[in-house]
Amino acid sequence: MSERALKDSNSWIYSSRQDLVLTAVVFGAALLFPTITPTKWGILEFSAVAVLIDQNHIFTTFFRIYFDPAEFKRRRRLYLIAPLVAGGAAVLTFSIDPSVFWITFAALSMFHFVRQQFGWFMITLRKNVAPLDATEIRLNKTLFYGLIVLPMIYGMSERSIGFYVISFKPELPTILATPTLTLYLIVLTSAAVYEVKKARSTGFLNWAKYNQYLVTFVISFLWHLVGRGMSPAPLMVAHGITYWYASYVMLHRNPNTLLPPLKSLIVGRWSLVSLFGLISTVTFLYWNAFQNVDTTQLFFGHFAYLAPIVGGVVTWTHYLLDAFIWKSSDNPAVREILYNATTAQT
């Protein structure tokens, strides 16, 4: 492939404009909510971030599956069993001890978040038409995992990472902090050196991939701000908005198999706004019924402690199904819409 062809290749997830707008949203959130601590949120900030973005993105998973008969039929058994498995796990962990439930919740949340960031990175890698052999692909994966996982390990050993849902803070021996930070700097330097050498040898600058490196670097830093009492809003926005938009793209570009009401909405002129409004309405109804303290007392009576379990069922089902609905290997729609590389690489 000629140098010109390589330079003109497109490895952006959606397009350069859409990808950079999503990146701007991440940075905007970091600037917009830097001083709002989890215990001092006003109702407006909480509603805008926790409900409209964080909870909203969770419900897009259910719309993608249960409002698409073709998708539901493809894995009917899984989609019927998944909520039962998630519900059983939530009840079991909560019955052992509420702290076990929340620790499990936090661990699943962290794993889910890491895998999503890795997924965006892999899309840019798959679309990279500059040849990559198996060794280079493994190297890319290792470097990226290092860049997002090592800061978390450092945060846990430095005792700076916390979770906005609870006061739980996973802790590792403090002696690990310095070697982990050193290893992170080595991985960061290695990634930079590798990218410079690759660009010089191929003549191809993979700006989409560099963009994901940048977003990951910023988000990893934000983990520590959350743990130090800063607002979790940037983290929630970075995760929720990017996921929500990917779900919207999947529905918008593949509407023919959707249920008629959702299909009519998604092919309309204001489809993005309409879909956001619909899911936001569902999210608020869910939140007021199961997560609002006063409402849960009214709804559950003496069984108000079940409210977190309901939240666990919904969120854990989202975590579980995410491992399947975005796989390009057995989902033609995902492969065509998001992973449409010239030569697929895995």
Order of alpha helices (4+ residues) and beta strands (2+ residues): alpha-alpha-alpha-alpha-alpha-alpha-alpha-alpha-alpha-alpha-alpha-alpha-alpha-alpha-alpha-alpha
